[in-house]
Amino acid sequence: MFMSNSGLFILSKPSGPTSHDAVLWARRSLKTKKIGHCGTLDPMASGLLLLVVGDAVKLQNTFVLEKKSYTGCFRLGLSTDTNDITGKQLPSTCTGQPISQKDLEKTCRDFIGPQQQRVPMFSAVKVNGQRLYELARKGILVDLPVKSVEIFSFHLKSYSYPDAQFSVECSKGMYVRSLVRDIGEKLGCGATLVSLCRESIGAYSIKNAYKWDGSKNMSLGNIADSFISMEKL
């Protein structure tokens, strides 16, 4: 490898590739199979991925437990089966009356704190040994499992109906797609996630991340600022 056999590779994933695609690329580029990520990003999402390399894989759970922060955009008056813009549109429950910024801000504040969150139907969570997305593709509906999560802060950055720009800081395991879905349900108009970027995991920021373009090009260039050796973790 380039400078150290073990450490933390701070990577910025573009929208499109899966988190596993990023791991496969890193394994080829760093010439080691001993690499894992510390929290999945949906293909449509961009942003920070922490990759543990070599002996650092034993620290994977430590990084997974860290709080995360995101920025993104959701659209009111639209619901999909995946809870994001990539899904199939569902029948609208919207009355057609635009939601005021005051009502939207109040609803967003109501979600701050510990809560029980229903996972998305299109997710890798298993029910009776099968992943939910596999059941969803077969048209099999089940009761969605709930997870204990916490939202530490949730800010509406700008709003021009029907689109709202936001930032959120949350615990591990919190689905931003589910948060947006629940906001839409509470407002009675539906909502879906349009874009999402993970900005940080714990003390690690996307500002220091190596920017992967999503290609299979294995020419790394200079990654010194984005790789923390095992000795410094």
N, C-alpha and C positions, 0 to 999 in steps of 0.2 A: 504494500500500500504506500501512500504518499508520505505520511509523517508519523502516524501512530496507528497501531493495530486496533485500538479501542478508544471509544469516546462517544460524544454526542454530536450528530450532524444536524444542523439547524437548516431546514429546507422550506422554501416557499413553493407550494404546488399551484399550478394554474387551474382554472375551471376546465373540466373535461376528463382528465385521467383519474383513475381511482387511487386511493391511498396505497393499495397493493401494487399498482403500476409504478408508483414512486419508489417503493421498496425494491422491486425487481430492477429498476434502473440503477438504484444506488448499489445493489449487490454486484451488478455487472461493472459499474464504474469504479467502485472501490475494491473490486476483486475479492470479495468475501461474501459467503452466504449467511454469516452470522449478523443479521440486521433485522430489526423490528421497529414498528412505529408506536408512538405513545398516544394514540387517539385518532380514530378514523375521521376523515373528512369525506362527505358525499362527493360524487363526481362533479356535480354542478357547483360545488363550493371551491373557493380558492383559499390560499393562506398558509399558515404555519403548520408544518409537520415536524415533530421531533423524532429523529431516527437514532436509535441506540445501536452502536456498532461494537462488535467483538465482546469483550468482557463487560461492557456497559449494559448488555441485555439484562443483567441481574438487577439493574436499577430501573427497569421499564415500569414496574408498578408504581414506583415513587413518582415518576413524571406523569403517569396516567392520573394520579390522584390530585394533581395541581388544578387550581381554578383556571378557567379559560375566558378570554374576551373575544367578542366578535363585533363586526359592523356589517350592516346589510340593508336590504330593502324588502318590504312586503307590500302586497297589493290588496286593498279591501274590495269586497264585492265579488271576489273570485275564489272558488274552492276547487281543489284537485284531489285525486285519489292518493297522490304521493305527498301532499301538503306543500309541494313546491312547483315551480313553473314548468318543470319537465313532465308533469303528470297529466292524466286525462281530466278534462274539465267536468265538474259535477254540476247538477242543477243548482241554480242560484237561489239563495234564501233572502237576497237583498230586496228591500222595499223600494230601492231607487233613490232614497233620500240620502245625500252625502253625510258622512259622519263628521261632526265638528272636531276641530283640533282639541278643544277642551275635553270632550267626551273621550277621545282617543288617548290623550295624556293621562286622564284619570284611570282608564282601563289598564294602561301599561303599568301604572304605579301599583295597581291592585295585584299584579303578579310578582312583585318583589317579596322575597322571603322564602322560607322552606315550603315545599308543596309536594303533592303526589301528582305525577305527570303521566298521562297515557302515552306510550310509545307510538310512533307512526306505524300504520299497517305495512307500509313498504320499509322494512328495516330488517336487520340481521338477527334480531331477538328471536329466540326459539320458543315455540309453544308445542308441547307434546313431541319434542324431538325434531320439529320442522321449523325452518326459518319463516318468519312472517311474510317476507316478500315472495317466497315460494307458494305459500297458501294464497296470497293475494292474486298472483298470476293465474292460479287455478280457479279464482272466483270463490274461494272458501273463506267465509267471514267467521272470525272468532272474537271473543272478548279480549280486548287489548290489555296486556299487562301494564301495571303502573309501577313507576320508579320514584324513589325519594330523591328529590333534587332541590337545589336552592339557587335562587337568582339574587345576586348581591346588589346589582344596579341595572337599571334599564332606562335608557334615555331616548326620547324622540328627538332626533337631530333636525329634521325638517319634514314638512308635510304639505303635499299638494294633492288633494283627493284625485285618484284613489291610492297614490303611492306614498309610503312613509319610509324615511331613512332613519335607522336606529343604531344604537350601540348597546351591548349587553355584556355583563360579566356574570359568570355562573359557575356552578360546581361541575364536576365530572358527570357524565351520563345525561346531561340535559340536552334534549333535542330542540334546536331552534325552530325546526319545522313544526314541532308540536306546540311550542309556545305561540307561534304565529296562528296556527289552527285554532288554539284555545281563545286567543284574542278575538278572532273573527266570530267564533261561536258566542262569546260573551256579548259582543256588539250586535249579534243577530244578522250579520251581513256576510259572513265568511271572509277568509283571508288566506293568502298563499305566499310563500317565500319566493321572491324574485331573484335575489342575489345574496351571497354570504361570503364573508372573508374572515378567517380566524386571525386575529391580530397578535395574540399572545397566549402562552401557556406558562403559568407561574411567572418566573422572572425572565423568561425568554421571549424575545420580541421578533416579529417579522422583519423589523428594520435591520437585524443582523443576519438574516437568512440568505442562503444561497438561492438565487432565482433560477429554478428549473423551468425550462420552456415547454416541458411535456414531451419532448422528442426522445428518440432512442440514442441520440448522440452521446457517446461516452467520454467526450473531451471535457474534462471538468474545469480546467482553468484554475484560477486561484481560489481556494476554498478556506484559506487559513483563518479568515475572520468568521467563518461559519462552522468551524469544527473545534470542539473543546475536548482536549485529550482526557483520558480517564483520570490522570493524576490531578486534574484541576476541577473535577466534578465533586 
